[in-house]
Amino acid sequence: MSGGAKDKGFVVDYVGIGHHLKTAIDTYDEREQKEVIGALSFPEEEIRELTASHTAIMDMLKKHGLTDLTDHDAFFDLFYDEDLRFDYMLAFKKLTKCMNLIFPARQALDYLADYQALNEINVLAGKHFHDERLSMKGIPAKLRSITDEYLESKGIEVKIEPISILDEDFEKEVGKRNRTKTKAAEVEHAIRHHIDVEMDDDPDLQASFAAALSEVFEKFRDNWKKIYEELEKLRERIIHASKEPTYGLHRKKQMPFFRMFKREIFGGDGKPTNEFEAAEEQKSYGRG
């Protein structure tokens, strides 16, 4: 067997016919019998590991009050804690490894429904947090085929990127969330992703957005209603900045320098300091 896609291989007793096989090979000579028996593996140890890995991830979730695998907002709220999110990733990776060894043996089918539900959470949480570690990349091909089919039946597009804060449907998508914290977290991580993507092209502007984001959490801490309101205001600022007139300048190559000069001339916030300058800027906006 070439490559490293599979740790072990098993000839699985799907319907309890192993004893019939033993009778059949009694007609072989001793050497041939040893070869056949050596190729067989009835993986009791691997089944125990699968059971243990399933129990571990379910107990971890239950410890934090998560017993309904369809309550995705509850998972998003839990995964807001990055340490807990990472613990889930490790537990899910272990479960995937064990499932891959046993599936499609009938023992693995006992855990398939939960595994599929956890896969759904994995993909949706990855989009929610813009976290590429929560993705389908680590799912082996054998499991990936059935998982893709399951997600498709749920209307989940794995290959579609998380929605951008600049998308006109962003607010509508966030509005589907049931909890204020979940809504705020989605806006927060979408803003963080936008800042990361745009930082190299316009570091000065994106740094100002990052500072504003930090200020919101420092000022309002666990007041998620207020945090959500302020993040929406910040998102509007970012959208407005993406549509600002360029005065004929290249948006990414020249506008960052223009903005720095403008701030030096007009002051710290970049606004005109007198009526004449305001009128001149208004003319420039009209030309842009």
C-alpha positions in Angstrom: 0.0 0.0 0.0 1.5 3.3 -1.0 1.2 6.7 0.7 0.1 7.4 4.2 -3.6 8.0 3.9 -4.5 5.0 6.2 -2.9 3.8 9.4 -4.2 0.3 9.3 -6.4 -2.0 7.2 -8.9 -4.5 8.4 -10.9 -7.4 6.9 -14.1 -6.7 8.9 -16.6 -9.3 10.0 -19.6 -7.3 8.9 -22.4 -9.7 9.7 -20.8 -12.2 12.1 -19.5 -14.8 9.5 -16.0 -15.1 10.9 -16.5 -18.6 12.2 -17.6 -19.7 8.7 -14.4 -18.4 7.3 -12.4 -20.4 9.9 -14.2 -23.6 8.8 -13.5 -22.8 5.1 -9.8 -22.4 5.6 -9.5 -25.7 7.5 -8.9 -27.2 4.0 -5.8 -25.1 3.5 -2.3 -26.2 4.6 -0.8 -24.8 7.7 1.3 -22.1 6.0 -1.7 -20.9 3.9 -3.9 -20.8 7.0 -1.4 -18.6 8.8 -1.3 -16.2 5.9 -5.1 -15.9 5.8 -5.4 -15.5 9.6 -2.6 -13.0 9.6 -4.5 -10.8 7.2 -7.6 -10.8 9.4 -8.0 -8.3 12.2 -11.1 -8.1 14.3 -10.3 -4.7 15.9 -11.6 -4.9 19.5 -9.0 -2.5 20.7 -9.8 0.0 17.9 -13.5 -0.3 18.7 -12.8 0.5 22.3 -10.8 3.6 21.2 -13.7 4.7 19.1 -16.1 4.4 22.0 -13.7 6.2 24.2 -13.1 9.1 21.8 -16.9 9.5 21.2 -17.5 9.5 25.0 -14.7 12.0 25.5 -16.0 14.6 23.1 -19.7 14.2 24.2 -18.7 14.4 27.9 -16.6 17.6 27.2 -19.7 19.2 25.5 -22.1 18.0 28.2 -19.8 19.5 30.9 -20.5 22.9 29.3 -24.2 22.3 29.0 -24.3 21.3 25.4 -26.5 18.2 24.9 -28.4 19.3 21.8 -26.1 19.0 18.8 -28.6 21.0 16.6 -28.3 24.1 18.8 -25.5 25.7 16.8 -25.7 29.1 18.4 -24.9 27.5 21.8 -21.8 25.9 20.2 -20.8 29.3 18.8 -21.1 30.9 22.2 -19.0 28.1 23.8 -16.4 28.3 21.1 -16.0 32.0 21.6 -13.5 30.8 24.2 -10.5 29.9 22.0 -9.1 27.4 24.5 -12.4 25.5 24.5 -12.5 25.7 20.7 -9.1 24.2 20.5 -10.0 21.4 23.0 -13.0 20.6 20.7 -10.7 20.5 17.6 -8.4 18.0 19.3 -11.3 15.8 20.5 -12.9 15.9 17.0 -9.6 15.0 15.4 -9.2 12.0 17.7 -12.8 10.9 16.9 -12.2 11.3 13.2 -9.1 9.1 13.4 -10.9 6.4 15.2 -13.9 6.5 12.9 -11.7 6.3 9.9 -10.1 3.1 11.2 -13.4 1.3 11.8 -15.8 2.6 9.2 -17.8 1.1 7.5 -17.9 -1.7 10.0 -21.3 -2.0 11.8 -19.7 -0.9 15.1 -18.8 2.5 13.5 -22.4 3.0 12.3 -23.5 3.4 16.0 -21.6 6.7 16.1 -22.2 7.9 12.6 -25.2 10.2 13.4 -23.3 12.1 16.1 -20.2 12.3 14.0 -22.2 13.8 11.1 -23.8 16.3 13.5 -20.3 17.3 14.9 -19.1 17.7 11.3 -21.9 20.1 10.7 -20.9 22.1 13.8 -17.3 22.0 12.7 -18.0 23.6 9.3 -20.5 26.2 10.6 -18.3 27.2 13.4 -15.4 27.6 11.0 -17.5 30.0 9.0 -18.8 31.8 12.0 -15.3 32.5 13.5 -13.5 32.7 10.1 -11.3 30.0 11.6 -9.7 27.8 8.9 -8.7 25.2 11.5 -12.4 24.3 11.7 -12.7 22.9 8.2 -13.0 19.7 6.2 -9.3 19.6 5.3 -8.4 16.9 7.8 -11.3 14.6 7.0 -10.0 11.4 5.3 -11.4 10.7 1.8 -13.5 7.7 3.0 -15.3 9.8 5.6 -15.3 12.9 3.4 -17.5 11.4 0.8 -20.3 10.5 3.2 -19.9 13.8 5.1 -20.1 15.9 2.0 -23.3 14.2 1.1 -24.7 14.8 4.5 -23.8 18.5 4.5 -25.3 18.9 1.1 -28.5 17.4 2.3 -28.5 20.1 5.0 -27.9 22.8 2.5 -24.4 23.6 3.7 -21.9 24.6 1.1 -18.5 23.7 2.3 -16.5 25.5 -0.4 -18.3 28.8 -0.1 -16.3 31.4 1.9 -17.7 33.0 5.0 -19.8 36.1 4.2 -17.9 39.4 4.2 -18.9 42.4 6.3 -19.0 44.3 3.0 -21.6 42.0 1.6 -25.0 43.5 1.4 -26.5 40.3 2.9 -24.2 40.3 5.9 -26.6 42.0 8.3 -29.5 39.7 7.2 -27.3 36.6 7.8 -26.3 37.8 11.3 -29.9 38.5 12.1 -30.7 34.8 11.8 -28.8 34.2 15.1 -30.9 33.7 18.2 -28.6 35.2 20.8 -27.1 38.7 21.1 -23.6 37.3 22.0 -23.7 35.1 18.9 -24.6 38.0 16.7 -21.9 40.2 18.3 -19.3 37.4 17.9 -20.1 36.9 14.2 -19.7 40.7 13.5 -16.5 40.8 15.6 -14.7 37.9 13.9 -15.9 39.1 10.4 -14.3 42.5 11.2 -11.1 40.9 12.5 -10.9 38.8 9.3 -11.5 41.9 7.2 -8.7 43.8 9.0 -6.3 40.9 8.6 -7.0 40.6 4.9 -6.7 44.3 4.2 -3.8 45.1 6.7 -0.9 44.9 4.2 -2.7 47.1 1.6 -3.7 49.8 4.1 -2.0 49.3 7.4 -2.7 52.7 8.8 -6.4 52.6 8.2 -6.8 49.0 9.3 -4.8 49.6 12.5 -7.3 52.4 13.4 -10.2 49.9 13.0 -8.3 47.3 15.1 -7.8 49.9 17.8 -11.5 50.9 17.7 -12.4 47.2 18.0 -10.3 46.7 21.1 -11.8 49.9 22.6 -15.3 48.5 22.2 -14.4 45.4 24.3 -12.4 47.3 26.8 -15.2 49.8 27.4 -18.2 47.4 27.5 -16.7 44.1 28.4 -19.5 41.5 28.9 -22.3 43.9 27.9 -23.1 42.0 24.7 -26.0 44.1 23.7 -23.9 47.3 23.8 -21.0 45.5 22.2 -23.2 44.3 19.3 -24.5 47.9 18.8 -21.0 49.4 18.8 -19.6 46.7 16.5 -22.4 47.4 14.0 -21.4 51.1 14.1 -17.8 50.1 13.5 -18.8 47.9 10.6 -20.7 50.8 9.0 -17.5 52.9 9.4 -15.5 50.2 7.6 -18.1 50.0 4.8 -18.0 53.8 4.4 -14.2 53.7 4.2 -14.4 51.1 1.5 -16.5 53.5 -0.5 -14.6 56.7 0.1 -13.7 58.8 -2.9 -10.2 58.2 -4.3 -9.8 61.6 -6.0 -8.4 59.7 -9.0 -5.7 58.0 -6.8 -5.1 54.2 -6.7 -7.2 52.9 -3.7 -4.5 50.6 -2.3 -1.2 52.0 -3.6 -1.8 55.8 -3.2 -4.8 56.4 -0.9 -3.0 55.2 2.3 -0.4 57.9 1.8 -3.0 60.5 0.9 -4.9 59.7 4.1 -1.7 60.2 6.2 -1.1 63.6 4.5 -4.7 64.6 5.0 -4.5 63.8 8.7 -1.3 65.8 9.0 -3.0 68.8 7.4 -6.5 68.6 8.8 -5.7 67.1 12.2 -5.9 63.8 14.0 -9.3 62.8 12.7 -8.7 63.9 9.1 -11.5 66.4 9.2 -11.2 70.0 7.8 -10.2 72.6 10.3 -12.1 75.5 8.9 -15.0 76.4 6.5 -12.8 77.0 3.5 -11.1 73.6 3.8 -14.5 72.0 4.3 -15.8 73.6 1.1 -12.7 72.4 -0.8 -13.0 68.9 0.5 -16.7 68.9 -0.4 -15.7 69.9 -4.0 -13.2 67.0 -4.0 -15.9 64.6 -2.9 -18.1 65.8 -5.6 -15.4 65.2 -8.2 -14.7 61.7 -6.7 
